[in-house]
Amino acid sequence: MNHGPLRGANSAPSQRSLADTRAPDEGDGVDTSPDVSDSIAKTTCYMCACRCGIDVHIKDGKVRYINGNKDHPVNRGVLCGKGSAGIMQHYSPARLKKPLLRTGPRGSGEFREIAWEEAFSIATERLSRIRRTDPKKLAFFTGRDQSQSLTGWWASQFGTPNFAAHGGFCSVNMAAGGLYTIGGSFWEFGEPDWDNTKYFMLFGVAEDHDSNPIKIGLGKLKARGAKVVSINPCRTGYNAIADDWIGIRPGTDGLFVFALIHELLKAGRVDLDYLLRYTNAHVLVIQEPGAADDGLFARDSGGNPLAWDRLAKVSVSATDNGTKPALTGNFEVDGRRCVPVFQLVADRYLRESYSPDAVAERCGIAADTIRRIAAELAHVAFEQAIELPVAWTDWAGRRHETIKGRPVSMHAMRGISAHSNGFHTCRAIHLLQVLLGTVDVPGGFRFKPPYPRSAPPGPTPAGKDVRPMTPLEAMPLGFVCGPDDLLVDDAGTPIRIDKAYSWDAPLAAHGLMHTVIRNAWAGDPYRIDTLFMYMSNMAWNSSMNTVETMAMLTDMDASGEYKIPFIIYSDAYYSETVPFADLVLPDTTYLERHDCISLLDRPISHADGPGDAIRHPVVEPDRDVRPFQTVLIELGARLRLPGFVDDDGSAKYRDYADYIVNHERTPGVGPLAGWRGKDGTSIGRGEANPDQLQRYIDNGGFWHHDFAGDQRYYKMANRSYLEFAEYMGFIPKAEPIVFQLYSEPMQRFRLAARGHGRVLPPEAERSRIETYMDPLPFWYAPFEEAAVDLEKYKLHALTQRPMHMYHSWGSQNAWLRQITSQNRLFVHNRTAAGLGLVDDDWVWIESINGKVKGQIKLVDGVNVDTVWTWNAIGKRRGSWGLKDDAAESNRGFLLNHIIGDQTSADANGRRYSNSDPVTGQAAWFDLRVRIVKCAAGEAGFTEPQFERFRQPPHFEPSPDKLNFGAEFRRAREAAE
Amino acid sequence: MTCLPAHTDKKLGLVIDLDTCVGCQACVTACKEWNTGGHMAPLTDIDPYGGDVDGVWFNRVHSYEHMTEMGGRTVNFPRSCLHCETPACVTVCPTGASYKRASDGIVLVDEDKCIGCKLCSWACPYGAREFDTDVGVMKKCTLCVDRIYNDNLAEEDRVPACVAACPTSARHFGDLGDPASAISQLVAERGGVDLMPELGYQPTNKYLPPRAQTPRAASVPAPALEPVRAEGGFLGWVDRMLSH
């Protein structure tokens, strides 16, 4: 065989080209070697959050074909169902064509086209006035933004704390749960060791985050015969190929995990050596009820946490590696009673209330199954441990001749995240991994650089001091370590419009985009002037309580002014949110733009090395549209924001591409890490390189650095890795990262609830803070479940995106919508039988928040107490270039209509955002419903229905027929 | 009626691993994307943004549930032309438009000869034929005949688009007529099966069945966990472990 070096994920012998690829002499006239493309541009996909490398084949100026880039670290040549339908995304008839200014009532879709100059002057005049008077009256929320290091910096230079992207309603529980525990997180900042793991547990992954890397990984596990256990109420997608599907009741994963921990502790199957080396298990916790430092760590005069030396019987620095720390016991240090963290862990999880028998019924999992999985975890972790023959040196200078691993790995996402108990559940899963000694070890869960960082990483969020014409002192989003870091005023009132970093959501590391519209409408905590949004469908499938949300967007005060006075929105397509904007800034498609997928933000690293990537225009726009980031940079210059203008007031950056190359966040550190320095020979740090983008393009659109063999594991304590991370600016100092089983920052909030400290919660918030800021993970019933009549609303209701539309603007895609254009409500056969329902019935799906009508499909592969549907298939008539008879707006439905955006009133009459009380993560999956067969005359169409949007000027009706590709064939035949 | 070759030099085809397919539709759209500009271009979509949308697709994925002795199971099932050894879709063709290549066994349609009578689609029990109403011609999977021998593609890319795209590595390609080929060996190892063999069309493509479900406890030979028995329970165990 004549094969070059094998590249890509699909390179098994049974996946390669034929040994002899010469065409046989068939004589049937088939052209077996047609010309494919004039050029191939390598860039980065943007139809979800994976950031895969793509090869875009251009023929006669059009996109002929897109395939995966085999060299790319994220997708290694494969491409998902969306990526391969990118042509239809790019050529969608729903693309906006020109800036729009509203002429009719808000929400009608009546606009006039305006020139970019007019758009800029309107925005500049308005924002300039806000900045001169009260910068926080600009709320800038950027949705599915992959450029948050720019957009966040723009907000901070403008001087508004009111900035976030969509993480608050997506995954902040996973991010914060991980970052406050192990200094990394599932998905974005970590991945299973697909090549070495033998036992993989997948929690609540709804065919989603992330796409191709998980699929490639599952393919590897299947090829090796590793065991896959999925914990998910739905048996679709990844869960369909699991060896063991645990159809858990939604919202009870924490209980299930605690029962596993209970079993492992009881049997002495935890890795004590690992706990001592890499966690705070031995750190002493002060036990002085009523004292101001109760529950904080005992510290020496230098502030170092203390441990108890079992042999010397004295307290010692917990980071001193020459000691013999106790993990259990009860000690007196400076006259104060202290216990090691691990004692508290054991005390809590050995309780009978966390035993398999105690949780089985609530979880819907047999106690024997829980016991079996605990036994399997222990067996694989401890009896099937692995060692890689690679020497490495830890932070203390101790040399290890091999890298030892416990080949159990875990991954979790939306099903854990989207509950009001998700933060603690995510912490529980990390606790389980740490107890098994399987974080960043061969076969375990591995960090992706720039993580791990200290748990939590810095810095704190900025925004305490908002003043006209003044930038914030730092970035708006960050990590709090205690009440002093909160963004609240002296009365405890939130400073941010979304109430992030307030007593409502203290650890809101991603902000709460899902609360902005209600809060701005209600003037709670204050009125804003302008809501500026990008790439998030907040008037439809990205909001809870859609019907009321749309009403808030159009509601007026007594003087006839909109309560949210001005809305600027940037989108590439005519989505349901566009008609609610006053000013529309049309964005390009992903093939027409520059972007950087930056280490300052959300890079393309994997566990074996850091990487970043770019997008660059591979086709020219045929419309009067501009890439959003370039527009934002010009707006920054027109507003004369510091950093966006030179000393003479002229624009500092020509466009986003210029910014990507020349911006420096700190000296020598810019958006891209590759080919820095004048001659392009530096990585991580170095002067701006004018040829940097070309170097990326020449390398296939990305940069990636491969770690040396001894840097790849134990990154939290690996000297060689930590020194590299310091050089790259990932961490301030090459010091070990200690996993926080017990979270001291959370205890500080509890102490405030008990009246200790400078910043105290209002009286009414104290019990809530006391309860939920528990420094050890615990389980509580999801809020909606705890508040509704469970006899009436017996069923849990979930949504997930189909894999072919995960995280994407899917519905205007002519190909993808042929796969799914009507979502059904999936109901278990037995559940349906009990309700007298048969397949294809139309039902009302009712919650305490309202009702929506849809058609059911009976299935076996779902938890019997759970119904679910595909999210974001239902569309509003008049949007997305869809015709009036499209299934999406006639039979497809949006469950969001019945998901409340607020909790039921508590004893004080207070309603909170329907969110996790720790992080503010939207609790989409807390929903409880009942389903009722609809009357005969009601069947066949969805409700509620909404007025059809008018079409923007010069929008042509979508075509009745597509024969995309015929032109390539005609050209070939003409050339023959 | 159209004759089949007495013998084909190769039996090129696909092998699809049902144990690994997650139903993500990547092969479906990768196929559509390549082929809509390829040998049988275009793969027309009628009413692409409306209520009666109907497009030509050479490859579709269906999801099924079925019951086994061990409980329910969900199987994702990609479906495309199986390039049968004795395909009825060829023998019923009145014009010779539908034919099987003697060289590699690929079943193709010669559009110039196709009169759009649809006999082939009635004859195919696998539903693998797709009628393009816009041009009145029957279309179908070409096994990417314009990729696998294409001198204008890098050699490593000369595989069907669906195989290149598949994110879980569930699709394989090769000569199933050569028992020594990697793909034939894969079929042998994994017990690959024909789809509806009783019909007698001798499909070339094979499906690798989902792994047999075993009593769950046996899949990892893990003994049940026993509580630490010795003095002091778990905490006593911790102390002893640390003292070692």
Interface residues (C-beta under 8 A of the other chain):
Chain A: N2 H3 G4 L6 R7 G8 A9 N10 S11 A12 P13 S14 Q15 R16 S17 L18 T21 R22 A23 P24 D25 E26 D28 G29 V30 D31 T32 S33 P34 D35 V36 K59 R64 Y65 I66 N67 G68 K70 N75 G77 V78 L79 C80 G81 K82 G83 S84 A85 G86 I87 P93 Y199 E207 S211 N212 K215 I216 L218 G219 K220 K222 A223 K227 R235 T236 G237 Y238 N239 A240 I241 D243 D244 E263 L264 L265 K266 A267 G268 R269 L272 R310 K324 A326 L327 T328 F342 Q343 A346 L350 T369 R371 R372 A374 A375 E376 A378 H379 V380 P802 M803 H804 Q812 A814 W815 L816 R817 Q818 I819 S821 V859 D860 G861 G881 L882 K883 D885 A886 A887 N890 S958 P959 D960 K961 L962 N963 F964 G965 A966 F968 R969
Chain B: D9 K10 L12 V15 D17 D19 T20 C21 V22 G23 C24 Q25 A26 V28 T29 A30 K32 E33 W34 N35 T36 G37 G38 H39 A41 P42 L43 T44 D45 I46 D47 P48 Y49 G50 G51 D52 V53 D54 G55 W57 S63 E65 M67 G72 R73 T74 V75 N76 Y99 R101 A102 S103 D104 L108 D110 D134 V145 D146 I148 Y149 N150 D151 N152 L153 E155 E156 D157 R158 V159 A161 V163 A164 A165 C166 P167 T168 S169 A170 R171 H172 F173 G174 D175 S181 A182 I183 Q185 L186 P210 R211 R216 A217 S219 V220 P221 A222 P223 A224 L225 E226 P227 V228 F234 L235 W237 V238 D239 M241 L242 S243
